[in-house]
């Protein structure tokens, strides 16, 4: 970014015990595209015990108990940098981290991709009805863990929640078509009127090759 971001998102990754990390493909694409194409800053991070191209975080997987401290540290970093109140964005396991621990200041709202509901419960969801923070869920039609109808029923008690099914998509959002749908929906929630993202970039470019082979693949997370 050449200027201060219009908005900021803090992105929580899929299940680290099944290959999820800050290098998971949708998160990398958000980090590459959103700053340049939408003026949105992206903070991606690994929860405890997670391995990625930058190394392995301290600690070990705690099944969405200690991971809330990791999200809190990321939010505090945004505050220290003087950035706008961030949106919390999660994918798979990362959505459960947000549902349980992300309904707090300075979070402006949340966008959830493929929320499985495996690591959070109805009490966690209910707190969002009380706070009134915007909550947007993008659910693949063929999600292996929770279909759009299942997620809609789960969030029925949250008046401001919007649950959107994505035709043809699966849990991992594989393919450029589905990655674009996901990122456009994220941008539309965070900066209304800024979506869809441009399909081309004519500015400077730099290739990154810091991602290990396992992270270039799409994993069940």
Secondary structure, 3 states (H helix, E strand, C coil): CCCCCCEEEEEECCCHHHCCCCCCHHHHHHHHHHHHHHCEEEEECCCCCCEECCEECCCCCCCCCCHHHHHHHHHHHHHHCCCCCCEEEEECHHHHHHHHHCCCCCCCEEEEECCCCCCCCHHHHHHHHHHCCEEEEEEECCCCCCCHHHHHHHCCCCCCEEEEEECCCCCCCCCHHHHHHHHHHHHHHHCCCCCCCCCCCCCCCCCCCCCCHHHHCCCCC
